[in-house]
Amino acid sequence: MITPRHMPVKSQNVKVKEHMLAGHTIDTWQAYKLYTITCLAQRIYDLKKAGIPVVSKMVTRNGKRFSVYWIEAEDRSLLTTDVGAVSND
């Protein structure tokens, strides 16, 4: 029997990667709200270092500049959840 105590915990890198592979963009605020990730830039760096083709764009909203990250549709179709597995936090 698997209890919540025995459920495997996904790393922050895996959470961000799966979010983007699902076709969603992510920014710092979303990463914090959804996954309590406080340093999204480091997670993106880790994913890029592992060969995940993450794209980014600097945007300005309400006078604040920040990056938005995503994986292009054609790249998502080539990747599977076990390719470039990154588990360090």
Secondary structure, DSSP 8 states (H G I E B T S, - for coil): ---GGGS----HHHHHHHHHHTT--EEHHHHHHHH--S-HHHHHHHHHHTT--EEEEEEEETTEEEEEEEE-HHHHHH--TTTT-----
